[in-house]
Amino acid sequence: RCADDTGLARGPARPRAETPTTAAWAVRPGRTLAPRHYGGAVTAAWTPASSASPVLSVLDLVPVSSGRTRADALAEMVELARTADRSGYERYYLAEHHGSTTYLASATTVLMGQVLAATERLGVSSGGIMLPNHAPLVIAEQVGTLATMYPGRVGLGIGRAPGTDPVTAAALRRRAADPGRLTEEILEVLAYLGGVGGSHSVPGSLLPVEDPDASAPAVPQTVRAVPGEGTSPRVAVLGSSVNGARVAGSLGLPFIVASHFAPAPAEAALVTYRSVFDAQAPSVVEDRRPHAAAAVNVMVAETAEEAERLFFTQRAATARIVGGRPAPLDPPADDAAAWRALASGKDAAVEASLALSFVGTADAVAARLHELAERWDLDELLV
């Protein structure tokens, strides 16, 4: 999304053989992602290189643009999801951030419900819910309720980053977020939802102290997530380093690497994920094989020059975060280097964060995405 009401262009998730893709995918006003023809030339921006070509999905942080209201941003999220639904994307991921003046996805499951209600076939997942910020039972109840209402369409992406500043994290009553604790809490959520069978035992630290002389009936030792139990939504682990990769691999769950903001450790994280993947874990995915995905930055326009101009918005947003100057998204500027003034001297950190960005014409970007997917053996790309 850009503040001048121009949006990211992205291709269809998996064009079907009986309906060939006959148009390139490009930026159009109003954040639409519809196909269009270039001067009569017929191109296919996202033609699967093989039957194993990865699907395309959308990662939405729900940003608010300069000069727009927060209500506008939430309405634009719904419209973007509808466009992704019509265009053939596989899933729509919604992030979690708190206390941000840039990103509005603080109530992730609420936004998931809005997107599910506004679309017809699109998978909708958290991308991700930061589990240490929440009680696992509450997440199981919320996501399970959505999965009951929209069978087969709901996913749960789980991470462990705070998604906010330390003071706000404390207000969230955030718990310990070490990989071992996260693994235990993911298993707890899976148990509530039916992913590893049965109701989950109440964690020992939450059990009341037993009084042998009490005549009151015993407290039940199991917990149920109603109506979520038995829904078994697709669960994936999100991470930016080898720590999250180890959690995903040890549980036999899909792993999504956050290479859109942490590209440097991404390849090592994917290698680690596959090396520790446990095909015998009780929580392993049905086909018992690794499923890897990567989030990347994409900006497509009719010309490479226009795409670079539009990508200024992303550079400026990253510079504001790195430089400690958060604000709504800036519109593209005539001076392509103007974002540097927002970085507080940390230009190199901004450039490193955006090192894995794909900017250019539809066909050029699609070709580079295919190369990345093949090199990293990806099942899914989040753009």
N, C-alpha and C positions, 0 to 999 in steps of 0.2 A: 504494500500500500504506500502511496505517496500523497503528500499533502495537496498536490494539485489535482487530486481526484483521478489519478491514473494508477493502474494496478499492476501487480506482478502477472506476467503471462506464463501459463504453464500448460503442458500438453495433456492429452487424455491418458488415463491410467494404463489401459491395455486395449488398443484398438482391435476389434474383432475381425476375423478374416472375412466374414460375410458382409461387413460394412467397412470397406477400406477407408482409411483416413485420406482425404483428398484436399486438405487445406493445412497451411501452416498455422501455428498458434501464436497470437500476437497480442500486444497491448491494445485495448480499446477504451474509450472513455467510460467512466462509471464503474471501473473495476471489473468489467466483464472479461471472460476468458474464452469467448466464442471463437470458432475458426473463421478465417477469412482468406480470400484469394489475393495473391500479389500480382496484379497486372495480367491476369489470365494464366500465369504459371502455376501449376499444381505441384505442391510439395507436401511432404509428410514430416512434420517436425519430430514426432515420436513414433517411429516404426520399430517394433520389437526386433532386436538383432537375432533373437532366437525364441523358442517357446518358453525359455527360462528367463526372459527379459523381466526386469523388476517392474512392479506396479508403481505408479506415481500417486502420492498423497499430498495433502496440504497441512502445513503447520502454521497455526494462527495464534499469535501472541496478543491479538486484539488491541492494536495500537490506536491511539487517538491522534489525529492530525491537527496541526496548528490551524486555528480558525474554525475548527469543528467542535461540537459539543461531545460529551461522553455518551449521551444518548444517540448521537449520530454514529459514533464508532460502533456501538452495539448493534444498531440497525444495519450498518454496513457489513458487520460480521455475518449476519443472517443472509444478506444478499450475496456475499461472497460464497457462502456455503451452498446456496441454491445454484449458483453458477458452477461450482465444482461438481455438484450432483448431476447437473445436466451434461457436463463436459466429460464425464467418465472417470473421475478420480476415484481411487479405492477407498481412502479414509480421510477424515477431517479431524486433525489433532488440535486440542486446545490446551494451552499452557497454564501454569499457575504462577502468578506474581502477586505480591501484596504491597500496599502502600506506594505504588508506582504512579507517577503522573504521566507516564508514557504508555504502559501496558495495563489493560483493564481486566485481565482474566484472573480475578481474585476468587470468584465463586465458580470454579471450573465445572462442577457437575450441573450447576444451574444453567450455564452457557451450553453445555452438552445437550440438555433437555430442549433448549430453544432451537438448536441446530437440528436435532432429531425431528422435532415437530414441523420444521420448515422444509424438510427434505424427504425424498421418497426411498432411495436405495443406498445412499451414501453411508459407509461405516463411520461411526463417530467415537472418538477415543480421547481420553485425557492424554496430554503430551507434555508433561505428565503431572500427576498429582504427587506432591512431595509428602510422602507418607509420614515422616517424623513430625509434620505439622498437624496431623489429624489422628484421631482414634481409629484404628483399623476397622472396628465394628461399624463406625459411622460411614466410612468409605464403602464398606461392603453393602450397607443398607442403601446408600444413595445410588451407587452404581448398579446394584442389584435391582433397585426399583426401576431404573431406566431400562435395564436388560429385560425386565418383565414386561414393560410397556412396548419395547421395540426389540423383539426377539431377533437374534442373529446380527444385530447392527451395532452393538455397544462393545467398546473395548476399554481396557484399563491400563494406561501407561503409568508406571510408578518410578519415581526418582527419590533422591534424598537431599538435594540441595535446599537451602532455606527459601530461595526465591524472593528474598527481601533483605532488609538491613537487620542488624542484631537487635535493635530495640523492638522492631515489629515482630521479629521471631520470638522474642520473649513474651510479647503480648499474645502470640498464638499458642503459648505454652508448649513450644517446640521441645521435643525430647532428644535424647542422644541419637546420632545419625551414623554411627559406625557401621561398616558393611555387615558385621555379624548381627547386629540388632535389626538392620533392614531386612536381612534374610529371614529372620524369625517372624517379623511382622508381615512380610509378603506371604509366608506360609499361613499365617493366621487369617489373612484376607481370603486366600484361596480356600481354606477350610470352610469359612463362612459361606462362600459362594458355590461350593461344591467341587472346586478344582482338585482337591486332594482327599475328598471323601469325608462325610460325616460332619457333625457339629464340632466346634472347637472348644477345647477345655479352657476354662477361665485361667488366664495367667496367674501363677501362684501369688504374685505380689498384690493381686487385686482381691484375693479370697479373704473373707472375714476370719478373724481369729475364732477358732472353735471353742465353745464352752461345753465341757463334758456334762455339766449339771443342767444345761439348758433343756427345756422341754419343747422348745420350738422346733418345727420340722426342719430337716436339713436343707441347706441352700443348694439348688441345682448346680452341678459341676460343669455344665456345658452351656454354651451360648449359641443362639440362632439369629441369623440375619434374615428377617422376614420383611418383604417378600423376596429377597435376593437369593435365598438358598436354592441351590440346584440350577441356577442360570448359567454358571460357568462361562462368563464373558472372556474374550481373548485378553490375556494379561501379558504385558511386555515390560522389560526393565529399561529405563533410560539412564544414560550416563555419559560423562565426558572423559573418563579415564579408565585405567585397568581395574579400579576398584568396583565400579558398577558392572564392568564386563565379567568379573569373577562371580559376582552375585547372580547375574543372569545365567552364566554358564553352569554354575553349581546347581541351579534349580531347573536347568533344562528349558528355560524360557527364552522367547525372542529378545534380542538386544537391539536398541536404537542408540547410535552414537551421536552425540551432540556436536557434530563437526561444523555446524553453522556458526558457532562462536568459539569452539576449542578444536581447531583443525589439527594442531601439532600432535597431540597424543592419540588421534582417532585411529590411525592404522594399527598402532600397538594395542589399542583396546580391542579391536576386532580380532587380531591374532590371538590375544589372550582369551577372549570369549570362546573361540573355537577350540583352543587347546584344553580348556577346562570343562567344556560342555559335557554334562553327565546325562547320557541317554537312558540311564536307569533310575533317574530321580523320580520320586512319586509325582512330582509336579510337572514332568516333562511334557512338551507339546505332543500332540497325537502321533505325528510322523517320526518322532524321536530323532530329529536332525536340527542343527543350528539354523536359526532364521535371523539374518542380520539386516539392519536398515541404517541409513544415514540421513541426517538432516543437513541441507545445504541452502545457501543463499542463491536465488535465481532472479535475474531481471532480463526480460526480453522485450525488444521493440523492433520496429521495422528496419532500423539501421543500428549498427553498433554504436555510433555516436549518440543516438538518442537513448539507447539503453544505458550508456555510461552517464549521461546527464541525469536520468531518472534514479540511477543507483546512488546519486549523491545523498538522497534521503536516508538510505541505510548507513552510509558512511557517517553522516552527521549524527544519527541516533546512537551509533556505536561510540563515536567520539564523546558524546554527552555522557554516556554511561561511564566510560573509562575516565573522563575528565571530571566526573562528579558534578555535572550540570544537567540533570535530567529535565526533560520538558517534552511536550507533544512533538510529533514529527515535524521536521523542517521541510519546506518545499524545495525542489531542485533549485540550485543557484547558478548564476552565470559564471561565477568563479568556481571552477571544479575543485580548487584546493581550499575553499572557505571553511570546510569542516575542521581543518587543522586548528583553527582558532578556538574550537570547542574542546580540544583534547588536552588542554593544560600541559602541553609539552610531552604528552605520551603518544605521539603519532605512531611510533613503532608498534606499540601495543594494539592500537586500532587496526593497523595493517595486518598484524599477525592474526588477530581475531577474525578478519575477513578474508584470510588467505584462500579459503575454499569457497569462492564465489564464482558464479557462472553468469556472465553479463555479455549480451550481444544479440544477434538475430536468432530467431527460433531454431533454424536448422543448425547453426553453429553451436548453440547451447545444447541442443538435444544430442548432438554427436559427442560433445564433451561429457555429458551426463552418462551416456552409454559407456564411454571409456572408463569413467570412475566406477560404474556399477560392475563392469567386468573385472577391473583390477581388484576391487574389494569384495567381489562375489556377493553382491547385494540382492536381497529379495524385494527391497522397497526403498524408494527415495522420497523423503519428505522435503517439500520445497516451499 
